[in-house]
């Protein structure tokens, strides 16, 4: 079954309301988790092959940006969607609070250093979008500063695209009830308690502020060269399926073709040499 990815993509110029998008959505799978996981297995196998070809070709790169509220599944997406890729050509970059050195530069300085090189696939677990989300919600900088960052971000991502980087952005959309349950699950399971941060409870009280900030960010920075996808993420298997589908679809369009440095005559002679006793 092939997903209709367009229904999850934020159209350029469209202003979205997250409360109108169902985080429980599972497309046309009709509650069939097993079927969804079978499709996901097929997609991850395709992704493994495409990523290896991308790495071997060394002409283009792919940047995947994952954003979402706490417990939305950024780590889980990385674990399950990218489990089969070759770590030699894949990196994960996480962005925490800026260091003193990073604060001495523009907000994109530290981001650009982590962007993909040719042949690389890079996953941002949180990203430069924190500089129009957290800084806005917590009023860390004035509105006149964070509001102009949308244009800077669009220009930055256009630059990456112009240099051969495919940029795909995913907002993992859960509701407050699902987040509450996931926090409770972390407290209930000893091996997951390390993930629980009491400060997360304070952030929950700012839920509506975060939703407004995300709505503006998604609406103002979903472009033809760097689209946003709002991924229904209450069902983890469907979240993974949407991300994998969009990624495989984009990489098929790239169609990476590794160069073949060996001539047929050389291959024949090498084979004969190897087969000699």
C-alpha positions as CSV (number, residue, x, y, z in Angstrom):
1,X,0.0,0.0,0.0
2,X,1.4,3.4,-1.0
3,X,0.7,6.4,1.2
4,X,-0.7,9.7,-0.2
5,X,2.2,11.8,1.1
6,X,0.7,15.1,-0.2
7,X,-2.0,15.0,2.5
8,X,0.8,15.4,5.1
9,X,2.9,17.9,3.2
10,X,2.5,21.6,4.2
11,X,1.8,23.5,0.9
12,X,4.0,26.6,0.4
13,X,2.0,29.7,1.5
14,X,-0.5,27.6,3.4
15,X,-1.2,28.5,7.0
16,X,-2.0,25.4,9.0
17,X,-3.8,24.8,12.3
18,X,-2.4,21.8,14.1
19,X,-5.6,21.2,16.0
20,X,-7.3,20.4,12.7
21,X,-4.8,17.6,12.0
22,X,-5.6,14.3,13.7
23,X,-2.5,12.8,15.4
24,X,-4.3,9.4,15.5
25,X,-4.6,9.2,11.7
26,X,-3.3,6.0,10.1
27,X,-4.3,6.7,6.5
28,X,-5.9,3.8,4.7
29,X,-4.5,1.1,6.9
30,X,-7.7,0.6,8.8
31,X,-6.0,-0.1,12.1
32,X,-3.8,-2.9,10.6
33,X,-0.5,-2.4,12.3
34,X,0.9,-5.7,10.9
35,X,0.3,-4.6,7.4
36,X,1.9,-1.2,8.2
37,X,5.0,-2.9,9.6
38,X,5.3,-5.1,6.6
39,X,5.3,-2.0,4.4
40,X,7.8,-0.4,6.7
41,X,10.2,-3.4,6.4
42,X,10.1,-3.0,2.6
43,X,10.8,0.7,2.8
44,X,13.7,0.3,5.1
45,X,15.2,-2.3,2.8
46,X,14.8,0.2,-0.1
47,X,16.3,2.9,2.0
48,X,19.3,0.8,2.8
49,X,20.0,0.3,-0.9
50,X,19.4,4.0,-1.8
51,X,21.6,5.3,1.0
52,X,24.5,3.0,-0.1
53,X,24.1,4.3,-3.6
54,X,24.0,7.9,-2.4
55,X,27.2,7.3,-0.4
56,X,29.0,5.6,-3.4
57,X,28.0,8.3,-5.9
58,X,29.3,11.2,-3.7
59,X,27.5,13.9,-5.6
60,X,24.4,14.7,-3.5
61,X,23.4,14.7,0.1
62,X,20.2,14.4,2.2
63,X,19.2,16.3,5.3
64,X,16.3,15.0,7.5
65,X,15.0,17.4,10.1
66,X,12.9,16.0,13.0
67,X,11.0,18.3,15.2
68,X,8.2,17.8,17.8
69,X,7.2,18.1,21.4
70,X,8.8,16.0,24.1
71,X,8.0,12.3,23.6
72,X,6.9,12.8,20.0
73,X,9.3,10.1,18.9
74,X,12.4,11.7,17.4
75,X,14.7,9.1,18.9
76,X,12.3,6.3,18.0
77,X,12.0,7.4,14.4
78,X,15.8,7.4,14.1
79,X,16.0,4.0,15.6
80,X,13.4,2.3,13.5
81,X,13.5,4.1,10.1
82,X,17.3,4.2,9.8
83,X,18.2,0.9,11.5
84,X,19.5,-0.7,8.3
85,X,21.6,2.1,6.8
86,X,25.4,2.1,6.7
87,X,26.6,4.3,9.6
88,X,29.7,5.1,7.5
89,X,27.5,7.5,5.4
90,X,25.0,8.6,8.0
91,X,25.3,11.0,10.9
92,X,22.9,12.2,13.6
93,X,23.3,15.7,15.0
94,X,21.4,16.9,18.1
95,X,21.2,20.5,19.0
96,X,21.0,21.5,22.7
97,X,21.4,24.9,24.3
98,X,24.0,26.9,22.4
99,X,27.5,27.1,23.9
100,X,29.2,30.4,24.7
101,X,31.2,30.1,21.5
102,X,28.1,29.4,19.4
103,X,26.3,32.4,21.0
104,X,29.1,34.6,19.6
105,X,28.0,33.8,16.1
106,X,24.8,34.0,14.1
107,X,22.2,31.3,15.0
108,X,22.8,29.3,11.8
109,X,26.6,29.1,12.3
110,X,26.6,25.9,14.4
111,X,23.9,24.4,12.1
112,X,25.8,24.9,8.9
113,X,28.8,23.0,10.3
114,X,26.6,19.9,10.7
115,X,25.1,20.0,7.2
116,X,25.6,16.9,4.9
117,X,28.6,16.6,2.7
118,X,28.4,14.9,-0.7
119,X,27.3,11.4,-0.3
120,X,26.1,11.9,3.3
121,X,22.7,11.5,5.0
122,X,22.4,13.6,8.1
123,X,19.5,13.5,10.6
124,X,18.9,16.6,12.8
125,X,17.3,15.7,16.1
126,X,16.0,19.1,16.8
127,X,17.6,21.9,14.7
128,X,17.7,25.5,13.8
129,X,14.0,25.6,14.3
130,X,14.6,25.8,18.0
131,X,15.6,29.4,17.3
132,X,12.0,30.3,16.3
133,X,10.3,27.9,18.7
134,X,11.9,27.8,22.1
135,X,13.3,31.3,21.9
136,X,9.8,32.6,21.1
137,X,7.9,30.6,23.7
138,X,10.4,31.5,26.5
139,X,10.9,35.0,25.2
140,X,14.7,34.6,25.1
141,X,15.0,37.2,22.3
142,X,12.7,40.0,21.2
143,X,10.1,39.3,18.5
144,X,11.8,41.6,16.1
145,X,14.8,39.2,16.1
146,X,13.1,35.8,16.0
147,X,10.5,36.9,13.5
148,X,13.1,37.7,10.8
149,X,14.7,34.3,11.2
150,X,12.0,32.6,9.1
151,X,13.4,34.4,6.0
152,X,17.0,33.5,7.1
153,X,16.0,29.9,7.4
154,X,14.4,29.8,4.0
155,X,17.5,31.3,2.4
156,X,19.8,28.9,4.2
157,X,17.8,25.9,3.1
158,X,17.6,27.2,-0.4
159,X,21.4,27.5,-0.3
160,X,21.7,23.8,0.7
161,X,19.2,22.7,-2.0
162,X,21.2,24.7,-4.5
163,X,24.3,22.8,-3.5
164,X,22.7,19.4,-4.1
165,X,21.2,18.7,-0.6
166,X,17.7,17.3,-0.5
167,X,16.0,18.8,2.6
168,X,13.1,17.0,4.2
169,X,11.4,18.2,7.4
170,X,9.1,16.3,9.7
171,X,7.0,17.6,12.5
172,X,6.0,14.6,14.7
173,X,2.5,15.5,15.7
174,X,1.1,14.1,19.0
175,X,-1.6,15.3,21.3
176,X,-1.4,16.2,25.0
177,X,-3.1,12.9,26.1
178,X,-0.6,10.8,24.2
179,X,2.3,12.8,25.7
180,X,0.9,12.3,29.2
181,X,0.7,8.5,28.6
182,X,4.3,8.4,27.3
183,X,5.5,10.3,30.4
184,X,3.7,7.9,32.6
185,X,5.2,4.9,30.7
186,X,8.7,6.4,31.3
187,X,8.1,6.6,35.0
188,X,6.6,3.1,35.1
189,X,9.6,1.4,33.3
190,X,12.9,1.5,35.2
191,X,15.0,1.3,31.9
192,X,13.2,4.4,30.5
193,X,13.2,6.6,33.6
194,X,16.5,8.2,32.5
195,X,14.5,9.9,29.7
196,X,12.2,11.7,32.1
197,X,13.1,15.3,33.0
198,X,10.9,17.1,35.6
199,X,11.3,20.2,33.5
200,X,9.2,18.6,30.8
201,X,6.2,19.0,33.1
202,X,6.8,22.8,33.0
203,X,6.9,22.7,29.3
204,X,3.6,20.9,29.1
205,X,2.0,24.0,30.6
206,X,3.1,25.9,27.6
207,X,1.5,23.5,25.1
208,X,-0.7,26.1,23.4
209,X,2.2,28.5,23.0
210,X,4.3,25.8,21.4
211,X,1.5,24.9,19.0
212,X,1.2,28.5,17.9
213,X,4.9,28.8,17.4
214,X,5.1,25.6,15.4
215,X,2.1,26.6,13.3
216,X,3.9,29.8,12.3
217,X,7.2,28.0,11.7
218,X,5.7,25.3,9.6
219,X,3.5,27.7,7.6
220,X,6.3,30.2,6.9
221,X,9.1,27.8,6.1
222,X,7.5,25.0,4.1
223,X,8.9,25.6,0.6
224,X,9.3,23.7,-2.7
225,X,13.0,23.2,-1.9
226,X,12.5,22.2,1.8
227,X,9.0,20.9,2.5
228,X,7.5,20.2,5.9
229,X,5.5,17.1,6.6
230,X,3.1,17.0,9.6
231,X,3.3,13.4,10.6
232,X,0.5,11.9,12.7
233,X,2.6,10.4,15.5
234,X,0.3,9.0,18.2
235,X,0.8,5.6,16.5
236,X,4.5,5.0,16.4
237,X,4.4,2.5,13.6
238,X,2.5,4.9,11.4
239,X,4.8,7.8,12.3
240,X,7.8,5.6,11.1
241,X,5.9,4.6,8.0
242,X,5.2,8.2,6.9
243,X,8.8,9.3,7.4
244,X,10.2,6.3,5.6
245,X,7.8,6.7,2.7
246,X,8.6,10.4,2.2
247,X,12.4,9.7,2.4
248,X,12.3,6.7,0.0
249,X,10.1,8.7,-2.4
250,X,12.6,11.6,-2.4
251,X,15.7,9.4,-2.8
252,X,14.1,7.5,-5.7
253,X,13.8,10.8,-7.5
254,X,17.5,11.5,-6.8
255,X,18.2,8.1,-8.3
256,X,21.9,8.0,-7.2
257,X,24.1,6.1,-9.6
258,X,27.6,5.1,-8.4
259,X,30.3,5.3,-11.0
260,X,31.7,2.1,-12.3
261,X,35.5,2.5,-12.4
262,X,36.2,-0.9,-13.8
263,X,36.1,-1.8,-17.5
264,X,34.7,-5.2,-18.6
265,X,38.1,-6.4,-19.7
266,X,39.6,-5.5,-16.3
267,X,36.7,-7.3,-14.5
268,X,37.5,-10.4,-16.6
269,X,41.2,-10.4,-15.8
270,X,40.6,-9.7,-12.1
271,X,38.1,-12.6,-12.0
272,X,40.5,-14.9,-13.7
273,X,43.3,-14.0,-11.2
274,X,41.0,-14.6,-8.3
275,X,39.9,-18.0,-9.6
276,X,43.4,-19.3,-10.1
277,X,44.4,-21.9,-7.6
